[in-house]
């Protein structure tokens, strides 16, 4: 029998802790809470949650710093909670490695949908392309193991978040094709009602920083101005 996913809620507001713990438990998740970075570290020293819900406004070490530190040490999926209107913090959080964000105040049902989407991105098999059966995709000196959702460069594993690896898989499934931001969001099952959402752009930037020798002049993930992005597995400069 499969165990229920465990979610760690990092928020210093007891009301939010109780609300999320109760609601997510009713939806079949196992929950734990931490009020600050020290409590989070103590929990992570003993258990490994499947996902972390992280408030950015925390006493002591703030949420942005915690997200950055968590990305250096591992790849646990993270959903940020931000105050409404704090677009800069939201974008910075995504750049540092968060997988998704939600502005306060929020509807618990929307949070539940985002939790399920982030967990699904990290666990479901890629079924829409023959690449999933082939297992590996090679480009440059990289080897993308699609079945295990791992990326290697010359035999060394590169740390990618669940959102980054899912984006890379989508890109390699559509080589040499221009994909608009909206199309990418649809393929990633992460559509947003926010017309100013930049999560795709931020994720592209993060992915480029990990696979491009010069992210300012990318060889693999090209910007097609006014249209979107194109993945070129041959990795050669265009004349």
N, C-alpha and C positions, 0 to 999 in steps of 0.2 A: 504494500500500500504506500502510495507516495505521500510524503509529509507536506504539510502546508507551508507555503513560502513565509519566511520571517521578515518583518519590516521593522527597522529601527527608526523611531521618531525622535529627532533631535530638535527640541524646542523648549524654551524656558518658561512658556506660558502653560500653567497647569490646566487651564480650561481647554487649550488646544490639545494637550497631551491626552486628556480624558476623552474629548470628542473623537479624535482620530483613533485612539486605541479601541474605543467601544465600537465605532462604525466599522473599522477594518476587521476587527474580530468577528463581527456579525457577518462579514463577507467571506469568512473562512481563512483569514490570515492570522499568523501568530505575530504579536506585536511586543515591542519593548520600547522604553522611553529613556532619554538622556536629556538633562537640562543644559549641558554645556559641553565643551570639547573634552574636558577631563573625564567626565562621566562617559562620553562616547568612547574615548580611548580605553577606559577600563572595561567596557562591554566588549569592544572589538578584541581585546586581549583574551577573551574567553569564548566568544561565539562569532560566527561569520553570517551576518544577515544577507538575505537575497536582495534587499534594496534599502536605501536610506532616504528618509524624507527630512530635509535639512532646512531650518529657518536661517535666513542670512543674518538677522539681528539677534545675536547671542551675547551673553556676558562673557568677558574674557576674550578668548580667541574667537573672532567672528566667523560667520559661515563661509565667506569667500576664502579665508585662509584655510579652513578645514577642508573645503572642496579641493583646493590646490594640494594640500598635504595628502589627502586620500588618493588622489590620482597618481602621486609619486609612488605610493606604497601598494596600490592595487587597483582593481577595476570594478568595485562594487557599484552597481547603478545608483545614481543619485537624482532625486527630484528636489529642486529648490522651492522654498516658499519665500516670496518677496512681497513687500508692501506695494500696493497698487500705484502705478506711475513711476516706479523706480526702474526705468528702462536701462539705465547705465549699469546698475548692479546686475540686472538680469543678463545683459549681454556679457559682462565680465564673468559672471558665473558660468555661462555656457562656454566661454573661451577657456576657462580653467578646467572644464571637464564634466560639468553637470550634464545629465542626459535630458532633462526637461525642467520646466519651471511652471509655477502657478502663482498668480497674484492673490494676495489677501484683500478683502475677504473672499472666500471661495465656496463653491457648492461641493460638499463631500462626494457627490456622485461624479462630478468632473474629476476630482482627485482620484477616485477609484478607477475611472477610465484611463487616466494617465498612468497610474500604477500598473494596470494590466497591460497597457501598450508597451511600457518600458520593459516589463518582465518578459513579454512575448518576444520583443526584439532580441532579447538575449538568449532565448531558449528554443524558439520554434525552428524547425528545419526549413531550409529554402526549398520550396516545392514547385516554384513556377519556372524553373530553368533546369536544363540538363546538367548545369554546372554542379548541382547538389549531388548528383550521382557520381560525377567525375571526381569530386572531392577537392582537387587542387587547381589553382589558377596561377600561372606563372607570368610575371611581367618584370622586365629589368632584372635586378638581383633579388626580387621579392617572390615569396611563395605564400599565397593565400590559401589556407586550409579551410574550406567553406564548411565542411561537416563539423569541425571542432571550433570554428569561428576564431581562428588564430592567424596572425600575420608574422612571417619570418623574413628577415633580411640576411642573406648569406648564412642561414642556419640559426641566427639569433632571433628569439621572439621579441617583437615590438609590443609595447603596452598600448592597446587601444581600448577606448570605452565601448560599451555595447552599442551606443549610437554611432560611433565612428566606424566600427566593424560592419554594422548593418548598412551604412551608407556606402562603404567600399564594395560590399557584396552587390548592392544595387548597381553601382557604377560598372563593375566588371561584367554584369549581366547585360549591359547595354553599351558595348564598346563602340567608340567612334560615332556615337549618336548624340545630338544636342538634346539635353533634358532641361526643361524649364524648372524653376524653383517649385511651382505648383505641382508639376509632374513628379518631381522627386519626393515631395511631401506626401503625395498620394501613394507612391510606391513604398514609402516607409510607414504608411498607415499613421502619419502624424500630422494630418491636416489641422489647420488652426483657423479660428475665426478672426484672428488679429491681422489686419491688412498690413501692419508694419512688422510682422514677425520676421526675425533675422536668424532663426535657429539653423536653417540650412546653410546660410552664408557662414555662420560661425563654425559649424561643423566642417564645412569645406576647408576653412582656414586652418582649423586644428589638424585635419587629416593631411593637408599639404605640408604642414610643419613636420610631420612624421615620415612622409614618404618622398618628399621632393628635396633634392640636394640644394636647390635654390627656390624657396617658395615664391619669391617675387617673379621668377620666370619658370613657372611649372611646366614639366614635361608630360606628366600623366593626367592631371586634372586641369583642363584648360577652361578659361572663361571665354564664352562667346558673347561679346558685349551686346546687351539689349535682348538676349535670348535665354542664356542659361549656362550650363556647363557641359563639357564633353570629356569623356575618359578615353585616352589614347594609350593603349597598352604597349605600343611600340616605343613610346617615350622618346621621340625624336623631335627636334625643333622644326617648326614649319618655316619655310622660306617666304 
